[in-house]
């Protein structure tokens, strides 16, 4: 059950995979990331959960706007509030 502690005691490497926002807001992507992490031998998968309010404020100021790339023009708050990066809806899903 506590594989982490066993590996630390035996001086083995404990591999932590990271999902981050690579799911793109899609459950099927999140499930595939979990599958791939397990298949490649990861001991666990790190999943970040947050709300927009815990990361930033809802502000239209230029300092809170993304100025380039895929999210150009988005307010940070709207990006974090949207389904693009949020995995909290998937956490309780039986498939994960």
DAJORA-V167629 format. One record per backbone hydrogen bond with DSSP energy under -0.5 kcal/mol. CO is the residue of the C=O (numbers start at 1). NH is the residue of the N-H. Records with the same first field share a line. If there is no record, write none. Layout:
CO: NH, NH
//
This chain:
1: 3
2: 6
3: 7
4: 8
5: 9
6: 10
7: 12
8: 11
13: 15
14: 16
15: 17, 43, 44
17: 46
19: 22
21: 24
23: 26
25: 27
26: 30
27: 31
28: 32
29: 33
30: 34
31: 35
32: 36
33: 37
34: 38
35: 39
36: 40
37: 42
38: 41
44: 17
45: 47
46: 19, 20
51: 54, 55
52: 55, 56
57: 59
61: 64
62: 65
64: 76
66: 73
68: 71
69: 72
71: 74
74: 66
75: 79
76: 80
77: 81
78: 82
79: 85
82: 85, 86
87: 90, 91
90: 93
93: 96
//
